Amino acid sequence: MSRPVKSPRLDVFDRKILAILQRDNTTPQRTIGEAVGLSAPAVQRRIKRMAEDGIIQANVAVLGPTALGQSITIFVEVEVISETAEQIEQAKSQFAAAPEIQQCYYVTGEADFILVIVVPTMADYEALTRRLFFGNNNVKRFRTFVAMDRVKVGLSVPVER
């Protein structure tokens, strides 16, 4: 789950810094400063503020799932029977706790959740479905889409206005 974000006050420097960090968050602050026209300490202060405000939510390494034996990406629509607040929160917690689920979205429309899942084999996915869907009395139905190719994958957010 994401942290609440304070009302962002982003100027052109902040946006340029964010664009650089989204490409490579290991870029030295001195290099960022040279690219945007600020000193390294000014860049450091801005990055710290944006992290405290929840604009920068994490500094992570993006891993190639195939290199780690997680070669199958699956998208799943999940429809629940009851949408009481308590049962939706239970589903959110259960989906968030499953390491195979990379992303989970609570959505509008026919489906209640959209999940992005990575697994090494279809047998592993079948076991996951038994655990999360067939073993859950509140799951009405689920629909599976297996990715044939990873054309574009990322979490970059456009920063330019």
Secondary structure, DSSP 8 states (H G I E B T S, - for coil): -----------HHHHHHHHHHHH-TTS-HHHHHHHHT--HHHHHHHHHHHHHTTSS--------TGGGT--EEEEEEEEES---HHHHHHHHHHHHH-TTEEEEEE-SSS-SEEEEEEESSHHHHHHHHIIIIIT-TTEEEEEEEE-S-------------
